[in-house]
């Protein structure tokens, strides 16, 4: 029996050892690439995508920035629309305002109008009003749980007398007035002479914010008189042998320039003949308006021409001069807020031998609305 021989041990050659070592190194490099380098490569791709997104956002922002002037123009239009809406639906309810408005329309049309009574104030939530809901509360009382704006409906009863034309003009002006109103009912009677009388129920709408209520600011025309009842009158002797006390002269203007707030119901700028309310021009603006008055000599006086924002009005007949001068009074309201931009520049061209005085009776002291423009001839500003 043959003895079992031992197997001969297999030994790696030098070449095989080098190959095996290289293989191990390549395997390590492979795993290192996938674990380290590939992760970094993914991060690089994500950063490139984020950078591209930011570049697109920057391009959009730059495009918007290049349209800044266009956006500002659109903003001014929106602010003007907002101001117009506020005048149509003011943030207050005032019976005094409505009385003054009806009185103004009555004077403009010649219709004799009397305010009979005011109905109870009815308020409705804005959402309900727009949805056509009739639920409302009287005397301004609102649901405590309600939030948002309230639509206030102030009704008033009017009686009137005049002609058909006067009634038509009154209704036409009431409907076209910037203050939102509508006629609920109307009754008419007439006699054989063509005189018309009747009554109507009118409702005026307001849009009120209960969280920030506003109040109506009444603006009254200046009343000529003394600033103090204790001012001595002409001819008064303070002491024996004293001279007559000088009483301040009362301004009696020939023309007036009114500059109102953009929140006022009246037009922003009004240029008028002080003695003739029908001779006037007005402009509804919330910016600086351009005004001009031209005086030309005429027989027994002078003629004038108003120019305001592209509109013009000439005097229908020569105006007689009084006190050998022409006086223009400027009356301006104080500004309400930073959005109140209503103002006016007045140019005066005087071709007459009479002196023209521009007297600023009232203006905003901190931020004046009135600015004197170009003048020619005898013109002075006070």
C-alpha positions, 0 to 999 in steps of 0.5 A, a space after each residue: 500500500 502506497 503511503 499518502 503523499 502530502 499536497 504541495 502548498 500553493 504559493 502566490 507568485 510575485 506577479 499575482 501578489 501585485 495584481 491582488 494588491 492593485 485589485 484591493 486598491 481599486 476596490 477601495 478607490 471604487 467604494 471611496 468614489 461612491 461614498 465620498 466623491 459621488 455624494 459631493 457630486 450630488 451636492 454639486 448638482 443640487 447647488 447648480 440647480 439652486 443657483 439657476 433658480 436664484 438666477 431666474 428669481 433675480 431676473 424676475 426681480 430685475 424685470 419688476 424693478 425696471 417697471 418701477 415707473 409703470 408700477 408707480 403710475 398704476 399706484 397713482 391710478 389706484 389711489 385716485 380710484 380709491 379716493 373716488 370710491 371714498 367720496 362715493 361711499 364715505 366712512 361716516 354718516 352725517 345728516 349735516 353733510 346730506 342737508 348741505 348737499 341737498 341745499 347745494 343741489 337745490 340752489 344749482 337747479 332752482 328747485 325749492 327743496 325742504 328736508 322733511 325728516 331722516 329715517 332710522 339709520 340701517 346698517 348691513 354687513 358688507 358681505 350680506 349686502 353684496 350677497 343681496 341679504 336684507 338683514 339689517 339693524 336699525 339706529 346703527 346697531 350691529 351684531 356684536 359678532 359681526 366683523 368687517 365693514 358695514 354698509 350704512 343706509 341713511 334715508 331722508 324725506 324731501 318735499 319740493 316745488 318748482 317746474 318739471 325741468 327743475 325736478 329733472 335737473 335735480 334728479 339728474 344731478 343727484 344721480 350723477 353726484 359723486 356721493 352715492 345715492 338713490 331715489 326709493 320713491 317719488 310722487 308728483 302733482 301739478 296744477 294748470 299753470 305748470 307748477 310741480 310739487 311732490 315728495 321723494 324718499 332718498 337713500 344715501 350709502 356709506 361704508 363704515 369701519 366699526 373698528 376705526 370710525 370716522 367723523 364728517 368734517 364740516 367746512 364752512 365758508 369764511 364769514 366777513 366780520 371782526 375777529 373779536 367783538 372787542 375790536 374798536 369800531 371806526 369813530 370810537 374814542 378810547 380816551 378823551 382827545 384820542 384818535 379814531 381807532 382803526 378797524 381792520 379792513 374786511 376782505 371783499 374778494 372778486 375771485 376765489 380759489 378753493 383747494 380742498 382735501 382729497 377726502 372732501 365731497 367737493 371737487 379738489 380745486 375750484 376756481 370761481 367768480 366770488 359773486 357769481 357761483 355759476 361762473 366757476 371751473 373745478 377739477 377732481 384731482 389729488 395732485 398739483 393742478 394748474 390754474 390761470 386767470 387772465 384779465 383784459 381791459 374792457 369798456 367800464 371794467 375788465 374781462 377775465 378768463 379762467 383756465 384749469 386743467 385744460 378747461 377754460 371759461 370766459 366772463 359773459 360780460 365786462 366786470 366793473 372794478 371796485 376799489 380800483 383793484 382786483 382781489 383773488 382770495 385763496 382758501 385751502 384746507 389743512 392736509 389730512 394725511 400723507 396721501 393728501 396731495 391736492 394742491 394748485 399753482 396759480 398763474 396770473 396774466 394782468 393786461 389791465 391798469 388795475 393792480 391784482 392782489 392774490 391774498 392767501 387767507 388760509 393754507 396748511 402752514 406745514 405743507 402749503 397747498 397753494 403755490 404762486 406761479 408765473 405773473 405778468 402786469 401788476 400782480 402782488 401776493 400776500 
